[in-house]
Amino acid sequence: MVAMHVLSAAEMQLCDRVTSERHGIPSLKLMRTAATAVATFTQQHFPRARRITVLCGRGNNGGDGLMAARMLAAAGLDVTTLLLGSPEKMTPDAVEAWRELASPAHGLIHVVTSAADLQQHNAALTADLILDAVVGTGFQPPLRGLALAALEWVRASAAPILAIDLPSGWPADETAATIADPVFSADAVLTFTAPKPAHVFGQLTRRWHQPIVVAPIGSPPEAITSSLNIHWAGASLALAQQPRPAAANKGLFGHVLVIGGSLGKSGAPAMAALAALRTGAGLVTAAVPAPILLSVAAVAPELMTWPLAAMEAGHVSAEAARPKQVEELTAGKSVLVLGPGLGQSTDAIKFVTGLLSATRMPAVLDADALNILARKPVLLTKLALGRTLVLTPHPGEMARLAGMTTTEVQANRLAVARDFAQRHAVTVVLKGSRTLIAHPDGHIAVNTTGNPGMAKGGSGDVLSGFIASLLAQHANDPARAVEAAVHLHGLAADLAVRGADEHTLLATDTFRTLARAFQFPMRDRNGYVWLQGHAHDSTPGAPPHQGEA
C-alpha cells in the first residue's frame, strides 16, 4: 500500500477540484460514489438497522447524505430524511441530489426551517441509526442556528450515529484530541479519498474501537497531494507483510542486541528480547547484568544471553563499556535496543554514554537510556551522526529530553516531536494515544492503533523489541520499518482486547494476537481503509462493535 497522506481541508477541496477539472471526473460523480460508499458501509456495519434517519445540511456533505438516503430507501430500508434549511440555497450538486431524492418511493422527506420544526419530527429519533450529514470538511466552527438546534435535538436519541465525512461541528484541520465547541457524537465515521487531521488526531467516536474509515471515490493518486508532511503510519504495515523467500535463513533477518535490566527489573529486557524474536528477527541476544542472567534466559530457549559486569547492587558496571568488551558484545549484531530496566546509577550513565559513543549500529533507545541522555543533549546530537537512532519516549521522557514540562509536550505534541527529530537528526516515537513517529526530514507518521489497556508496565519494552526487529529485517527502509512496528504493536493490542476488556490487557498479550496482526488486511473487501476499528470480515467470529444497531 502506498503512503496515505493526511490532507488539510483546503487541500481536500483542491483535490476534488483537480479531480474534476484535470482528470475529467464530474463532481456529481464523486458525490454519487461517496453516497454509494455510505450506503454500502451502513448496510454492512449496521446490518440490523431497518429505520434510518438522515440529517442533511445544504452543502455537499448534505448532498452525500441525500443521495445515500435515496440508495438506502431503494434497498428497502425505512428512511426519514430531514433537510436543515430551504432547498433554494443548496450547492449545485446538492440540488441534484435533492431532486433525485424527492419522491414518495424514497421514504419520508421533510424540510426543517426552524428549531421549533424539529420537535414535530421526534418520531425520527426512535430510528435504529442516524446519519449525520449536516456539515463536513469545509465547515468553520462553531455550529450555529439549525445545525446547533439539530445537535441538541439528536441528543434525545439512543440511536447510534454514523458521521459522513466528520462528526458535524468538528473542524477538519484540528489536531487536538478533543475540542470545546459543541459537536455531534459519532459511533462510526466514514470519510472519502484521504484522512484530514481530525481523522488521525481526534477522538471522533464515543469509544476508541469504533470505526473511522476512508473510502476511495475516484480521485487519482496524483491529485492527492499535501504539504502538511503528515501521513498515516498504517500504510507501512505492508512492509512487514512481505512474504519471505523460500530459501530464507536466519542470517537474512538480522541480529538484535537488547541491553538492559537490573536487579528487580529483569522483565523489561526479557520482554523486549522476546518481542524482537516474535516479530521475526533472525537472532536475538539479551545482554544483562550477570545477577539476572538466569531469569532472563528462562523466558525463551531461542533467546541468547550475554552477562554484563555488574555492581553489587545488581546494576550494570561501567567496566562493561570498555573497548574490548564492547567490541565482543556488538560483533555481528545488526540493531541495538538500549535502556529497558537498566537504571540510572552512576555506572549505568557511564555505560550508556560509553557504549553509544563506541558504536555506530542502528539503535533503539528507551526508558533509562532516554533519561540518561536527557542530561546530555549535546551528546545526543553527536551520537546520531551517521546512524539510525530511534528514541521512544512517553510524554514525561519527551519533556525531559526537550527541556520542557509534560503539559507543554502534550499541548503541542506534533511540533515538539517534529522539532526535536529535525534538530537532533533522530527518529522520535512519541508514545501515547495517537503515537507520533517523527522523522529527521520533518515528516510525521500518525499511528491510529492502540487502546487504553496498553497504559500498563511493559508496553514500551515490547514496542522497543518490535521496532528493533523490523529495523533489523528492513535495514534499507528504516522509516517504514519503525512505522510498521508501531502500527503492528497497537494492532496486536487491539486484537488482543477485542471481545474482552481493556483493563485486563497485559503487555505480553500482544504476542498471542501478533500473527493475526501480521495478516491483517490494509483494506477491506470494498477497498476501504480502516484507520480505527476493525472490519467484520477481517476478524472472523468477532463480536459486533458496541454502538452497532
Beta strands, then each sheet from edge to edge (+ up, - down):
strand 1: 51-56
strand 2: 78-84
strand 3: 108-112
strand 4: 129-133
strand 5: 161-164
strand 6: 188-192
strand 7: 212-215
strand 8: 230-232
strand 9: 255-259
strand 10: 283-289
strand 11: 304-308
strand 12: 335-338
strand 13: 363-365
strand 14: 389-391
strand 15: 427-430
strand 16: 436-438
strand 17: 444-446
strand 18: 529-532
sheet 1: 3+ 2+ 1+ 4+ 5+ 6+ 7+ 18-
sheet 2: 8+ 17+ 16- 15+ 14+ 13+ 12+ 9+ 10+ 11+
end
